[in-house]
Amino acid sequence: MTTAETRSGSAAAAGGEPPAFAVDGVTVRFGGLTAMDDVSVDFRAGEIHGVIGPNGAGKTTLLNVCCGFQRPDAGVVRRAGRTLPALAPHQLVGLGMARTLQGVGLFRGLSALENVMVGADRHRRTGFTAALLALPRAARDRAALAERAHAALEEVGAAPYADRLPGSLPYPVQKRVALARALAADPELILLDEPAGGLGADDIAALESLLRDLSSRMAVVLVEHHMDLVMAVCDRITVLDFGRVIAVGDPASVQADPAVAAAYLGEETSR
Ligand SMILES: Nc1ncnc2c1ncn2[C@@H]1O[C@H](COP(=O)(O)OP(=O)(O)OP(=O)(O)O)[C@@H](O)[C@H]1O
């Protein structure tokens, strides 16, 4: 650790409210490889938190631990200060978390709107049987989900494409739909895995402004290689290297940190 900031989620909470979400002392091993090594990070409401580091540093593994895709070998995950038991990923979504994947990960046979409705499903109240029998309540529920999904598409600027299949859409629009799907769950924590990947300057500028808007109502975690975006939009940044936290701080302090420069330099010289 090279900055003054604490890397303990619980310690960060000592001054007041616990962080919206935290991992504490998390280690993940894949056979002989340690992908995360005693990592502690806290994500706070109203904050955009960047997670950066060279290829293979453990960024995606961290997101996977946060959303329950990956069970840690050691350490705990906390939400609002309370330790979460080991849950299936869909249960964690019910706790107010949503994530996007590297790439897009949309269902090819569903329209953009239907893809986003899958994300909004957390708000469905009708049971399976009522939906199967198409009872009036299920129809009302579906209409409410569609409305919510439309609003999410609107927010990301993809409403005109609601009825299109993902495969017929340009890649940047597919990324927007994937983001809308995560937003439709109305999460308190959103985990974004390389949302700027494959985007041009105009789309990145739109993404930057959207991220700022989102941070007013949720904790945003941004795993991203696009450094200009990260430095422009993040309130705090955690830097991983070989599965360890090597720096935490605001963009200026992280940029000035020699350990961070050395990690990225190592990446360049090993190519
Ligand atoms: N399921 C897995 N099985 C074995 N090794 C894995 C698995 N997932 C990740 N790893 C390894 O764990 C390390 C961390 O991977 P991870 O994908 O978290 O890194 P990353 O920082 O997201 O990399 P990138 O920037 O390239 O996406 C890497 O060495 C990777 O090869």
PDBQT file of the ligand as one rigid body, heavy atoms in Angstrom, charges set to zero:
ROOT
HETATM    1  N1  LIG A 301     -11.541 -19.579 -13.952  1.00  0.00    +0.000 N 
HETATM    2  C1  LIG A 301     -10.220 -19.434 -13.927  1.00  0.00    +0.000 A 
HETATM    3  N2  LIG A 301      -9.388 -20.490 -13.873  1.00  0.00    +0.000 NA
HETATM    4  C2  LIG A 301      -8.055 -20.352 -13.837  1.00  0.00    +0.000 A 
HETATM    5  N3  LIG A 301      -7.428 -19.151 -13.809  1.00  0.00    +0.000 NA
HETATM    6  C3  LIG A 301      -8.197 -18.052 -13.848  1.00  0.00    +0.000 A 
HETATM    7  C4  LIG A 301      -9.629 -18.130 -13.921  1.00  0.00    +0.000 A 
HETATM    8  N4  LIG A 301     -10.117 -16.858 -13.944  1.00  0.00    +0.000 NA
HETATM    9  C5  LIG A 301      -9.057 -16.048 -13.897  1.00  0.00    +0.000 A 
HETATM   10  N5  LIG A 301      -7.908 -16.749 -13.854  1.00  0.00    +0.000 N 
HETATM   11  C6  LIG A 301      -6.553 -16.202 -13.747  1.00  0.00    +0.000 C 
HETATM   12  O1  LIG A 301      -6.558 -15.323 -12.635  1.00  0.00    +0.000 OA
HETATM   13  C7  LIG A 301      -5.776 -14.159 -12.910  1.00  0.00    +0.000 C 
HETATM   14  C8  LIG A 301      -6.632 -12.933 -12.758  1.00  0.00    +0.000 C 
HETATM   15  O2  LIG A 301      -7.589 -12.923 -13.818  1.00  0.00    +0.000 OA
HETATM   16  P1  LIG A 301      -8.635 -11.749 -14.035  1.00  0.00    +0.000 P 
HETATM   17  O3  LIG A 301      -9.458 -12.113 -15.232  1.00  0.00    +0.000 OA
HETATM   18  O4  LIG A 301      -9.339 -11.468 -12.764  1.00  0.00    +0.000 OA
HETATM   19  O5  LIG A 301      -7.671 -10.523 -14.389  1.00  0.00    +0.000 OA
HETATM   20  P2  LIG A 301      -8.046  -9.102 -14.991  1.00  0.00    +0.000 P 
HETATM   21  O6  LIG A 301      -7.302  -8.100 -14.186  1.00  0.00    +0.000 OA
HETATM   22  O7  LIG A 301      -9.519  -8.949 -15.074  1.00  0.00    +0.000 OA
HETATM   23  O8  LIG A 301      -7.410  -9.212 -16.460  1.00  0.00    +0.000 OA
HETATM   24  P3  LIG A 301      -7.841  -8.479 -17.826  1.00  0.00    +0.000 P 
HETATM   25  O9  LIG A 301      -7.523  -7.040 -17.675  1.00  0.00    +0.000 OA
HETATM   26  O10 LIG A 301      -6.950  -9.138 -18.833  1.00  0.00    +0.000 OA
HETATM   27  O11 LIG A 301      -9.302  -8.754 -18.054  1.00  0.00    +0.000 OA
HETATM   28  C9  LIG A 301      -5.220 -14.341 -14.311  1.00  0.00    +0.000 C 
HETATM   29  O12 LIG A 301      -3.906 -14.888 -14.210  1.00  0.00    +0.000 OA
HETATM   30  C10 LIG A 301      -6.166 -15.327 -14.944  1.00  0.00    +0.000 C 
HETATM   31  O13 LIG A 301      -5.520 -16.085 -15.959  1.00  0.00    +0.000 OA
ENDROOT
TORSDOF 0
